[in-house]
Amino acid sequence: MLQRPAAPAPRPRAISNWLIFVALLILAMVMVGGITRLTESGLSIVHWDPISGAIPPLTEADWQAQFDAYRATPQYAQVNSGMSLADFKTIFFWEYVHRLLGRLIGLAFALPLLWFWWRRAIPQGYGWKLVGILCLGGLQGVIGWWMVVSGLVDRTEVSHVRLAIHLLTALAIYSACIWVALDLRLARARLPLVGIWALCALALQLMFGAYVAGLRAGYAFNTWPMMGDEWFPAAAPMMEPFTRNLVDNPIVVQFVHRWLAFVVAIFSIWLAMKAWLRGLRLEATALVGAVCIQIMLGILTLLSGVKIDIAVAHQGMAALLLAAMLAAAHRIGEPRPAA
């Protein structure tokens, strides 16, 4: 039987590699989540079975039972009435893969964490951080189902607000994995003020991006830089009170998402300049490159009429931009060597 070591034997490099691997899995899940939303697949599985749900339908009777459950939803009645079983299998596939990835990430985090704990390999001060990430992952599963439930009664899609919470929680876990991995690989860092501003701006933009996806606001205007023939369509219907427009009005949400991108770019360049002056040329270049590519993909998503491959690349690039921002902020916040 494997004996537990009598003394701590920290393995920071191995734990760092493991956390980066988990972050890559989360990146894949974010992109599959984008496909799930764009193909309107998210409501195809109407039950939450954390364990038995990992097994897909294996017989024609199983498929028919899943299809019958979906046909009882408002989305089927109002949007997909008359859908064939073959078409249902397509949307079921993406939601199934999305949930399966969630289960895989949970196992890929929990089992190695248990192993590192048993081997007494977790460095002092990191145990609570890793357990915190694990708990956040469990909460994310609950949030995912809470989001799905919002589209099963009286709606034909999930709540875009709950979708935003779901996405931001996933990216919070992703960010925590990257930051702790960098702490273990390099040195414990403090988040610099410029990093706080840049990450807050990006978080706000990511929230509006989720609103755009949830409201299908990307289809409202497919021109750039103007929305049709105007910078902002004067005839756009507005809601009362005005603040509702920032959450529920697809035209306003698309307008904010368009121009908030350049606010994120300004903070990204500011952060990159700080990194460049510290001699962190790779981090600075990666950050500027990531924000430029992300803005280009956003414009192409609009001009293409929200073509699915471009839109998914846009969502994936948002996560890579977040990683580049975290890396630059971490390197700036690392303690400087004594003179």
Secondary structure in CASP SS format (residue, H / E / C, confidence):
PFRMAT SS
TARGET T0000
AUTHOR 0000-0000-0000
METHOD secondary structure of the structure
MODEL  1
M C 1.00
L C 1.00
Q C 1.00
R C 1.00
P C 1.00
A C 1.00
A C 1.00
P C 1.00
A C 1.00
P C 1.00
R C 1.00
P H 1.00
R H 1.00
A H 1.00
I H 1.00
S H 1.00
N H 1.00
W H 1.00
L H 1.00
I H 1.00
F H 1.00
V H 1.00
A H 1.00
L H 1.00
L H 1.00
I H 1.00
L H 1.00
A H 1.00
M H 1.00
V H 1.00
M H 1.00
V H 1.00
G H 1.00
G H 1.00
I H 1.00
T H 1.00
R H 1.00
L H 1.00
T C 1.00
E C 1.00
S C 1.00
G C 1.00
L C 1.00
S C 1.00
I C 1.00
V C 1.00
H C 1.00
W C 1.00
D C 1.00
P C 1.00
I C 1.00
S H 1.00
G H 1.00
A H 1.00
I C 1.00
P C 1.00
P C 1.00
L C 1.00
T C 1.00
E H 1.00
A H 1.00
D H 1.00
W H 1.00
Q H 1.00
A H 1.00
Q H 1.00
F H 1.00
D H 1.00
A H 1.00
Y H 1.00
R H 1.00
A C 1.00
T C 1.00
P H 1.00
Q H 1.00
Y H 1.00
A H 1.00
Q H 1.00
V C 1.00
N C 1.00
S C 1.00
G C 1.00
M C 1.00
S C 1.00
L H 1.00
A H 1.00
D H 1.00
F H 1.00
K H 1.00
T H 1.00
I H 1.00
F H 1.00
F H 1.00
W H 1.00
E H 1.00
Y H 1.00
V H 1.00
H H 1.00
R H 1.00
L H 1.00
L H 1.00
G H 1.00
R H 1.00
L H 1.00
I H 1.00
G H 1.00
L H 1.00
A H 1.00
F H 1.00
A H 1.00
L H 1.00
P H 1.00
L H 1.00
L H 1.00
W H 1.00
F H 1.00
W H 1.00
W H 1.00
R C 1.00
R C 1.00
A C 1.00
I C 1.00
P C 1.00
Q C 1.00
G C 1.00
Y C 1.00
G H 1.00
W H 1.00
K H 1.00
L H 1.00
V H 1.00
G H 1.00
I H 1.00
L H 1.00
C H 1.00
L H 1.00
G H 1.00
G H 1.00
L H 1.00
Q H 1.00
G H 1.00
V H 1.00
I H 1.00
G H 1.00
W H 1.00
W H 1.00
M H 1.00
V H 1.00
V H 1.00
S C 1.00
G C 1.00
L C 1.00
V C 1.00
D C 1.00
R C 1.00
T C 1.00
E C 1.00
V C 1.00
S C 1.00
H H 1.00
V H 1.00
R H 1.00
L H 1.00
A H 1.00
I H 1.00
H H 1.00
L H 1.00
L H 1.00
T H 1.00
A H 1.00
L H 1.00
A H 1.00
I H 1.00
Y H 1.00
S H 1.00
A H 1.00
C H 1.00
I H 1.00
W H 1.00
V H 1.00
A H 1.00
L H 1.00
D H 1.00
L H 1.00
R H 1.00
L C 1.00
A C 1.00
R C 1.00
A C 1.00
R C 1.00
L C 1.00
P C 1.00
L H 1.00
V H 1.00
G H 1.00
I H 1.00
W H 1.00
A H 1.00
L H 1.00
C H 1.00
A H 1.00
L H 1.00
A H 1.00
L H 1.00
Q H 1.00
L H 1.00
M H 1.00
F H 1.00
G H 1.00
A H 1.00
Y H 1.00
V H 1.00
A H 1.00
G H 1.00
L H 1.00
R C 1.00
A H 1.00
G H 1.00
Y H 1.00
A C 1.00
F C 1.00
N C 1.00
T C 1.00
W C 1.00
P C 1.00
M C 1.00
M E 1.00
G C 1.00
D C 1.00
E E 1.00
W C 1.00
F C 1.00
P C 1.00
A C 1.00
A C 1.00
A C 1.00
P C 1.00
M C 1.00
M C 1.00
E C 1.00
P C 1.00
F H 1.00
T H 1.00
R H 1.00
N H 1.00
L H 1.00
V H 1.00
D H 1.00
N C 1.00
P H 1.00
I H 1.00
V H 1.00
V H 1.00
Q H 1.00
F H 1.00
V H 1.00
H H 1.00
R H 1.00
W H 1.00
L H 1.00
A H 1.00
F H 1.00
V H 1.00
V H 1.00
A H 1.00
I H 1.00
F H 1.00
S H 1.00
I H 1.00
W H 1.00
L H 1.00
A H 1.00
M H 1.00
K H 1.00
A H 1.00
W H 1.00
L H 1.00
R C 1.00
G C 1.00
L C 1.00
R H 1.00
L H 1.00
E H 1.00
A H 1.00
T H 1.00
A H 1.00
L H 1.00
V H 1.00
G H 1.00
A H 1.00
V H 1.00
C H 1.00
I H 1.00
Q H 1.00
I H 1.00
M H 1.00
L H 1.00
G H 1.00
I H 1.00
L H 1.00
T H 1.00
L H 1.00
L H 1.00
S C 1.00
G C 1.00
V C 1.00
K C 1.00
I H 1.00
D H 1.00
I H 1.00
A H 1.00
V H 1.00
A H 1.00
H H 1.00
Q H 1.00
G H 1.00
M H 1.00
A H 1.00
A H 1.00
L H 1.00
L H 1.00
L H 1.00
A H 1.00
A H 1.00
M H 1.00
L H 1.00
A H 1.00
A H 1.00
A H 1.00
H H 1.00
R H 1.00
I H 1.00
G H 1.00
E C 1.00
P C 1.00
R C 1.00
P C 1.00
A C 1.00
A C 1.00
END
